[in-house]
C-alpha cells in the first residue's frame, strides 16, 4: 500500500503517477484534510473517484474515510514538499497536516519527499519535532536514499 497525494499549485507528481501505482498492483491512499487534525485517508480508485474540497481547493477521494490511523498501513508514503535536504528535513506549506500525520506512520514505512530537482538542497533548518524523510523523489534524479532518514528504512 502507498499513501500519495494529488498535486496542487504546481507541485510535482500527477494523477498519472497514482494510476501507474494502481496498475502496478498497489492500493493507493490519499489524504483528506480535516482541519487542524492529522490527515484522514481514503482509497484512490481512479480519477473519477476525486472530488474538489471547497475550503482548501484540493482534490480528495470521495470514498469512505479510513481514519487518521490508515497511514500506518502504508509501506511507502509520498510526501509533498517545498524543499527537502540531504538529512531528510522537509519544508512543507505551513499547514502542519503532514507534521501531525507522519508520526502515525509505521516505523518501517519509507517516507519519500517529492520535490522538483532544484528543491532538493544541501541543508534546511529543522526542528526537533520534525519527522525526517528516508528518501527524495525528483523528476531528474528519481528516488534517492537520504543520509539521515528516520531509521535507515530500505528504499
N, C-alpha and C positions, 0 to 999 in steps of 0.2 A: 504494500500500500504506500502511496505517495501523497503527501499533502502539498498542494500547489497554490496558485493564485491566478486571477485574471488580471493582466497588467492594465494600469490606468496611467493617464497623463504621460505617455511616452516611456513607461517602464519597459525594460527588456522582457522578453517572453511573449507567448501568444497562446491563443486558444488552440492553434495547430499543435503546439507542444503538448498541451493537455490531451488532445486527441491521439497524438503519437504514443503517449504513455498508455492510454486506454487500449490502443491497438496492439501494444506490446504485452497486454495482459494485466496491466496494473489497475487496481482500483484507485481512483483519484478523489481526494477530499479537497474541498475549497472552503475558505473562511467565510464566516457570516459575522459581521460586526454587530455587537450588542451593547454599544455604549462603552463605558469605562471598565468593562469586564474583560477577562480573557476571551479570545475569539471562540465562537461556536463553529462547528464544521458540518458540512453536508456533502453528499456524494455528487460528483460531476458525472453526468450521464450523456453529455454531448452539448453542443451549442444551444439546442432548443431547450435545455434544462436551465438556462440562465435567465435571470430577470434583473432589471435595474432597481437597485435600492435607492430610494429618493433622497434620503438625508445626506449620504456620503457620495452619491452618484457612482456607485460601484456595481459591477455585475456580480451577482451572487447566485448560488444554486437554489432553485425553487423547491427542491425536495425536502424530505423530513430532516429536521435538525438532529444531529447526533450528539450534541452537547460539547462542552469545553474539553472533556476528557478524551474525546475521539482522537485528538492529536497524538495521544500515547500509543495508538495502534499503527502509526505511520513508521515505516522503515527509513524513509528519506523525507525531508521537509525542504521544499524550495521556498526561500525567504526573500521577498523583495527588499531592496536596499537602495539608498542613495550613494553609499560607499561601503567598501569592505577593505580591511587591511590584512597584511600578511600574518597577523597574530589572531585573526578571527573576530576582531572588533567590527561591529556593524553599525552604520549610521542609518537610522530609519527616518520616517517622515515626521516624527514627533508626537504621534498619537498614542504611543505606548502599547498598541494592541499586541504586537509580537513580543515586546518585553514582558508582558503579562502572560503570554501563551507559551513561549518556548520552554519555560521551566516545567511545564506539564508534559513535555515530550519524553518518550522512553530514553533512558540513558544510552542505549545502543543505537538510537536513530541518528542518521547522518544529517546534519544541518548544513544546507548549501545556500549561500548568499548568491543572488542573481543580480549582476550589475553589468553595465557597459564596460568595455576594456579600460577606458580612462578612469573609471570609478573604482578600480582595484588599485589601491595605493599602498605605500610602504607602512604608514602609521596613521592612526586616527586616535583621538582622545577616548579612552574607555573609562567606564565606571565600574566599581566593584560588583554591582548587581548585574552587569551585562552578561548575557549568555553568549559565550564565544562560539563562532561557527567552525565547522570542521573542514569546509571546502568552499570554493567560489566557482561560479559558472559565468563565463563571459563569452560573447559571440566569437571573439578571435582566439581565445585560449582554451575553450571547452571547460571541463571540470578539472580543477587543480586542488589538491590537498593543501591545507594551510599548516603553517609551522606550529601553531599552538591552538589546535581545535579543542573542543570540550574535554575529550578523554581519549584521544588517539583513535577514534572510530574509523574503521576502514571506509575508504571512498570507492 
